[in-house]
Amino acid sequence: MSKNKSEYGPTIRLAVISLILCGLVFPLVVTGVAQVLMPNQANGGIIRFNGRDIGTNLIAQNFTSPMLFHSRNVTSSASGVDPDITLQDAYSQIPRIHATTGIPSDVLKQLVDDNVERTLWIVGDPYVNVLKLNLILIEKYPSIYAPFS
């Protein structure tokens, strides 16, 4: 039994309409809504420092200097790209940073405490953003962190 071309017409039209709606219209609408409601996240959360792009607050940076807080090789998350660490992880790095920079441990602890964020504003697990902590250190102690400026 052979089918003529007219029997395939509705199927082809449905496929083309689905392709246009799902492949073009939907992504454009979602992108537009994201740009309006949360432009920083929609554009990748890019952080600028001294006039240049240096990273993102959405994905971990691979800091290796003993003078800086590290986001990886402290604990592993499922993806390994979380930009944040727990307070305990941040506190555990304070002795290394103190030994390398001479910045008092209590000052470093206060820096961590002043930059605590939570997943649901005032509730949820506390954490700190590693890139943000490191940028504060670089700005606050320019003579120590001159190579990073």
C-alpha positions in Angstrom: 0.0 0.0 0.0 1.6 3.3 -1.0 0.7 6.6 0.4 0.5 9.8 -1.6 2.2 13.1 -0.7 -0.9 14.7 0.7 -1.0 12.2 3.6 2.4 13.4 4.8 1.5 17.1 4.6 0.0 17.5 8.2 2.9 15.6 9.7 5.5 17.7 7.9 3.7 20.9 8.9 3.5 19.8 12.6 7.2 19.0 12.5 8.1 22.4 11.1 5.8 24.3 13.5 7.3 22.3 16.4 10.8 23.1 15.2 10.1 26.8 15.0 8.3 26.9 18.4 10.7 24.7 20.4 13.9 25.6 18.6 13.5 29.3 18.1 10.6 31.0 19.8 10.9 29.3 23.2 14.7 29.9 23.6 14.2 33.5 22.6 11.4 34.1 25.1 13.3 32.4 27.9 16.5 34.4 27.1 14.5 37.6 27.0 12.8 36.9 30.3 16.1 36.0 31.9 17.7 39.3 30.6 14.9 41.3 32.2 14.5 39.4 35.5 18.1 38.4 36.3 20.6 40.0 33.8 23.7 39.3 35.8 23.1 35.5 35.9 21.8 35.5 32.3 25.1 37.0 31.2 27.2 34.6 33.2 27.8 36.6 36.4 31.0 38.1 35.0 33.1 39.9 37.6 35.2 42.9 36.5 38.2 44.1 38.5 40.4 47.1 37.5 38.6 47.4 34.2 38.9 43.8 33.0 36.9 40.6 33.3 38.5 38.3 35.8 36.0 35.5 36.4 32.5 34.6 37.2 30.7 34.3 40.5 28.7 31.3 39.2 31.6 28.9 38.5 34.7 28.2 40.6 38.1 29.7 39.7 41.1 27.5 40.1 43.1 29.5 42.6 46.4 27.9 43.5 48.4 30.6 45.2 48.8 30.0 49.0 48.0 33.7 49.5 44.4 33.2 48.3 41.3 31.2 49.4 40.9 28.0 47.2 37.6 26.7 46.1 38.7 23.3 44.7 40.8 20.5 46.5 39.1 21.4 49.8 36.0 19.3 49.4 34.5 17.9 46.2 31.0 18.7 45.2 29.1 16.7 42.7 30.2 18.9 39.8 33.4 20.3 41.3 32.7 23.8 39.9 30.8 25.4 42.8 32.1 29.0 43.4 31.3 28.8 47.1 32.8 27.0 50.1 31.4 26.2 53.5 32.4 28.4 56.4 34.4 25.5 57.8 36.3 25.2 54.6 37.1 28.9 54.6 38.2 28.8 58.3 40.5 25.8 57.6 42.4 27.9 55.0 43.0 30.9 57.3 46.2 29.5 58.9 47.8 29.0 55.4 46.8 32.5 54.3 48.0 34.0 57.6 51.4 32.2 57.3 51.9 33.3 53.7 50.7 36.9 54.0 51.1 37.9 57.7 47.5 39.1 57.8 46.2 38.4 61.3 44.1 35.3 61.6 41.3 37.2 63.5 41.1 39.7 60.6 40.8 36.9 58.1 38.1 35.2 60.2 36.2 38.5 60.4 36.5 38.9 56.6 34.9 35.4 56.1 32.2 36.2 58.7 31.4 39.5 57.1 30.8 37.8 53.7 28.6 34.9 54.7 25.8 34.2 52.3 22.9 31.7 52.6 21.0 29.8 50.0 17.6 31.2 51.1 18.6 34.7 52.4 18.4 34.2 56.1 17.9 30.4 56.3 19.8 27.6 54.6 23.4 26.5 54.8 25.9 29.4 55.2 28.7 29.7 52.6 31.2 32.2 51.2 32.0 33.0 47.6 35.8 32.4 47.1 36.2 34.9 44.3 34.6 37.6 46.3 36.8 36.9 49.3 39.9 37.0 47.2 39.0 40.3 45.6 38.4 41.8 49.0 41.8 40.7 50.1 43.4 42.1 47.0 41.6 45.5 47.5 42.2 45.7 51.2 45.9 44.7 51.1 47.3 46.1 47.9 50.9 46.0 49.0 50.7 42.3 49.9 48.7 41.4 46.8 50.4 43.7 44.3 51.1 40.8 41.8 47.4 40.2 41.6 46.3 43.8 41.0 
